[in-house]
């Protein structure tokens, strides 16, 4: 679960409730990793209270503050027993430099492989990609040296993920990375929005939840001058496929195509269609039974509807 940060925790905590449900509901054992956060125990207490309120059986804190602590077998055991792992926001470079390539990082990958739900908000979202935005400035225009990239956990391969995307105007820096590495799929997630990634018949399919959108840059056929642009000059980025996916959308990350949505039928339209279907079937039966003309049958059906209509409500001048 790739959450763009600032997820609603009070009024409509849909994303966090969904995380607990996918983690097992009343049987959920959740490990919270707050390493990216500069806050102390408070950040864990917030998520502990929320996840317990939503029905989780147990919430553990897994907070290595150094690579040495990330070798602690107690922390590794908590992750190996977890049905859901939640990485908080903060400094993603701190998180990756402490966790990646350690027993704690390996335990996260094992949990992912065995089917545990791995979720992260803000910094915890960025680290899930194979290539991670380390830091950088905002802006709509991609410019050389606008941001820097570090290695992530690689839960979603061949991607680079950015968060607080629309709210902090991070279009330019994500597009800069895609311009330099067109093989990567750029994924920008808005606040209080989640990209839920699942394996569907061997393909990674992302479904969007929340009030914002997920933006995708596909540079597989783009033309760019990133290899020759100097200093902080604007980059040429032509032919980039651009997708904006609101809630309910689904996108195949493996094939890089939109998943067609199921048509939604209005209930009133469905009732009218059902009534028309019943009339048509009755018309066919009447024609077959009575050898009548279609015009006569239509008049008979109209008369039948008139007889079946309820009596009109009496006016003030009439007897009830």
C-alpha positions in Angstrom: 0.0 0.0 0.0 1.7 3.2 -1.3 0.2 6.1 0.7 0.9 9.7 -0.4 1.0 11.1 3.2 -1.4 13.0 5.4 -3.9 10.1 5.4 -7.1 10.9 7.2 -6.9 9.5 10.7 -10.1 11.0 12.2 -13.0 11.9 9.9 -12.8 9.2 7.2 -9.8 6.9 7.9 -10.7 4.7 4.9 -7.1 3.9 4.0 -5.9 2.9 7.5 -9.1 0.8 8.1 -8.4 -1.0 4.8 -4.8 -1.7 5.8 -6.0 -3.3 9.1 -8.7 -5.3 7.2 -6.1 -6.6 4.7 -3.7 -7.5 7.5 -6.2 -9.8 9.0 -8.7 -7.7 10.9 -9.2 -9.0 14.4 -6.2 -11.4 13.8 -3.9 -8.7 12.5 -0.4 -8.4 14.1 1.0 -5.1 12.9 4.6 -3.9 13.1 5.0 -0.1 12.9 8.4 1.1 11.7 8.8 4.8 12.7 12.5 5.1 11.8 12.0 7.9 9.3 10.2 10.1 11.8 11.9 12.6 14.0 9.2 12.2 16.6 9.6 9.9 19.5 7.2 7.3 20.9 4.3 9.6 20.1 4.1 8.6 16.4 3.9 4.9 17.4 1.2 5.7 20.0 -0.9 7.4 17.4 -0.9 4.4 15.0 -1.1 1.9 17.9 -4.3 3.6 19.0 -5.8 3.8 15.5 -5.0 0.2 14.5 -6.2 -1.2 17.8 -9.4 0.9 17.4 -9.9 -0.7 14.0 -9.6 -4.2 15.4 -6.0 -5.2 15.2 -5.0 -7.9 17.8 -1.5 -6.5 18.4 0.7 -3.6 17.4 4.5 -3.7 17.9 7.1 -0.9 17.4 10.1 -1.8 15.3 12.4 1.2 15.5 16.0 0.7 14.6 18.0 4.0 14.9 21.2 2.7 13.3 22.3 -0.1 11.0 23.7 -1.9 14.1 20.2 -1.9 15.7 18.7 -3.1 12.4 20.5 -6.4 13.2 18.6 -6.9 16.4 16.9 -10.4 16.3 14.0 -9.1 18.5 13.1 -6.6 15.8 13.5 -9.2 13.1 11.2 -11.6 15.0 8.5 -9.0 15.3 8.6 -8.5 11.5 8.6 -12.2 10.8 5.5 -12.7 12.9 3.6 -9.6 11.5 0.7 -9.9 9.1 1.0 -6.2 8.3 3.9 -3.8 8.3 3.4 0.0 8.4 6.3 2.5 7.7 5.6 6.0 8.9 6.5 9.3 7.3 9.6 11.4 7.9 13.0 11.3 6.2 13.1 8.6 3.6 16.9 8.8 3.2 17.3 8.1 6.9 14.9 5.2 6.6 16.7 3.6 3.6 20.2 4.2 4.9 19.3 2.4 8.2 17.0 -0.4 6.9 18.1 -1.4 3.4 20.5 -4.3 3.2 20.1 -5.2 6.9 18.3 -8.1 8.6 15.4 -5.8 9.3 15.2 -4.9 5.6 15.4 -8.5 4.6 12.6 -9.3 7.0 10.4 -6.7 5.3 11.1 -8.4 2.0 10.4 -11.8 3.4 7.1 -10.6 4.8 6.2 -9.2 1.4 7.0 -12.5 -0.3 4.9 -14.6 2.2 1.9 -12.3 1.6 1.9 -9.9 4.5 0.6 -6.4 3.8 3.4 -3.8 3.5 2.2 -0.2 3.8 4.0 3.1 4.0 3.0 6.7 4.1 5.1 9.6 2.8 8.7 8.5 3.4 7.3 5.0 3.9 5.8 5.1 0.4 9.0 6.3 -1.3 11.1 3.5 0.0 8.9 0.8 -1.5 10.1 1.5 -5.1 13.4 0.2 -6.5 14.6 3.7 -7.1 13.8 6.2 -4.3 13.6 10.0 -4.4 16.2 10.9 -1.7 15.5 14.7 -1.6 14.8 17.6 -4.0 12.9 20.7 -4.7 9.3 21.2 -6.0 8.2 22.8 -9.3 6.3 21.9 -12.4 9.2 22.0 -14.9 11.8 19.2 -14.9 15.3 20.6 -14.4 18.7 19.0 -14.3 20.0 18.2 -10.8 16.5 19.0 -9.4 16.5 15.9 -7.2 18.7 13.0 -6.1 17.9 9.3 -6.2 18.9 6.5 -3.8 18.1 2.8 -3.7 14.8 1.7 -2.2 13.6 -1.7 -0.9 12.4 -2.7 -4.3 8.9 -4.0 -3.4 7.7 -2.4 -6.6 10.4 -2.9 -9.1 11.3 -0.7 -12.1 9.5 2.3 -10.5 10.3 5.5 -8.7 7.6 6.7 -6.2 7.0 10.3 -5.0 4.5 11.4 -2.4 2.6 14.6 -1.3 2.6 14.8 -5.1 0.1 17.4 -6.1 0.1 19.3 -2.8 3.8 20.0 -3.0 4.0 20.3 -6.8 6.5 17.5 -7.4 5.7 17.0 -11.1 9.1 18.4 -12.2 11.3 16.3 -10.0 9.6 13.0 -10.8 9.7 13.8 -14.5 13.4 14.7 -14.2 14.1 11.2 -12.8 12.0 9.5 -15.6 13.9 11.7 -18.2 17.2 10.4 -16.9 15.9 6.8 -16.5 13.1 6.2 -19.0 12.9 2.5 -18.1 11.4 3.5 -14.7 7.7 4.1 -14.2 7.2 7.4 -12.3 4.5 7.1 -9.7 3.3 10.3 -7.8 0.7 9.8 -5.0 -1.4 12.6 -3.6 -2.1 13.1 0.1 -4.8 10.9 1.7 -4.5 8.6 -1.4 -3.3 5.1 -1.7 -2.0 3.0 -4.6 -2.9 -0.6 -3.6 -0.6 -3.0 -5.5 -1.6 -6.6 -5.9 -0.4 -9.6 -7.9 -3.0 -10.4 -10.5 -2.2 -13.5 -12.6 1.5 -12.6 -12.5 1.1 -8.9 -13.2 1.4 -6.1 -10.7 -1.9 -4.2 -10.7 -2.4 -0.9 -8.8 -5.9 0.1 -7.6 -6.4 3.7 -6.3 -8.1 4.5 -3.0 -8.7 7.8 -1.3 -9.7 11.4 -2.1 -6.8 12.4 -4.5 -5.2 10.8 -7.5 -2.1 8.8 -8.5 -0.1 10.3 -11.4 2.0 8.1 -13.6 4.8 9.1 -16.0 5.7 6.4 -18.6 8.8 7.5 -20.5 9.4 4.2 -22.4 9.1 6.1 -25.7 10.1 9.5 -24.7 12.8 11.8 -26.2 15.0 13.7 -23.7 18.2 15.7 -23.6 18.9 14.7 -20.0 22.3 13.2 -21.0 23.6 16.6 -22.3 21.7 19.2 -20.2 23.9 21.2 -17.9 23.6 22.6 -14.4 20.0 23.3 -13.6 18.7 23.9 -17.1 15.1 22.8 -18.1 15.0 19.3 -19.6 13.4 18.3 -22.9 10.8 15.6 -22.2 8.7 14.8 -25.2 6.4 11.8 -25.8 5.9 11.0 -22.1 2.7 9.0 -21.5 0.8 10.8 -18.7 -1.9 9.1 -16.6 -4.0 10.6 -13.8 -5.9 7.9 -11.8 -8.6 8.9 -9.4 -10.2 6.6 -6.8 -11.6 3.4 -8.4 -9.1 3.4 -11.3 -6.8 0.4 -11.8 -3.5 0.4 -13.7 -1.3 -2.6 -14.7 2.2 -1.7 -13.7 3.7 -4.6 -15.6 2.1 -3.9 -19.0 1.8 -0.2 -18.4 -1.8 0.0 -19.5 -5.1 1.1 -17.8 -7.3 -1.7 -16.6 -10.8 -1.2 -18.1 -13.4 -0.4 -15.4 -16.6 -2.4 -14.9 -19.5 -0.3 -16.2 -21.6 1.2 -13.4 -25.4 1.0 -14.0 -27.7 3.6 -12.4 -30.3 1.7 -10.3 -33.2 3.6 -12.0 -31.8 2.7 -15.4 -31.5 -0.9 -14.3 -35.2 -0.9 -13.2 -36.4 0.6 -16.5 -34.3 -2.0 -18.4 -35.7 -4.8 -16.4 -39.3 -3.6 -17.0 -38.7 -3.2 -20.7 -37.2 -6.8 -20.8 -40.3 -8.2 -19.1 -42.6 -6.4 -21.5 -40.6 -7.7 -24.5 -40.8 -11.3 -23.2 -44.5 -11.0 -22.6 -44.9 -9.5 -26.1 -43.1 -12.5 -27.6 -45.3 -15.0 -25.6 -48.5 -13.2 -26.6 -47.6 -13.2 -30.3 -46.7 -16.8 -30.2 -49.9 -17.8 -28.3 -52.5 -15.7 -30.1 -51.0 -15.1 -33.5 -51.8 -11.4 -32.9 -50.2 -8.5 -34.7 -47.5 -6.5 -32.8 -49.6 -3.4 -32.9 -52.5 -5.2 -31.2 -50.2 -6.6 -28.6 -48.8 -3.1 -27.9 -52.3 -1.7 -27.3 -53.0 -4.6 -25.0 -49.9 -4.0 -23.0 -50.7 -0.2 -22.7 -54.2 -1.0 -21.5 -52.7 -3.5 -18.9 -50.3 -0.8 -17.6 -53.2 1.7 -17.3 -55.2 -0.8 -15.2 -52.3 -1.6 -13.0 -51.6 2.0 -12.1 -52.8 3.1 -8.5 -55.8 5.3 -8.2 -54.9 9.0 -8.1 -54.8 10.7 -4.8 -58.2 12.4 -4.1 -58.3 16.2 -4.1 -59.7 18.3 -1.2 -63.0 18.4 -3.0 -63.4 14.6 -3.3 -64.3 11.9 -0.8 -61.4 9.8 0.3 
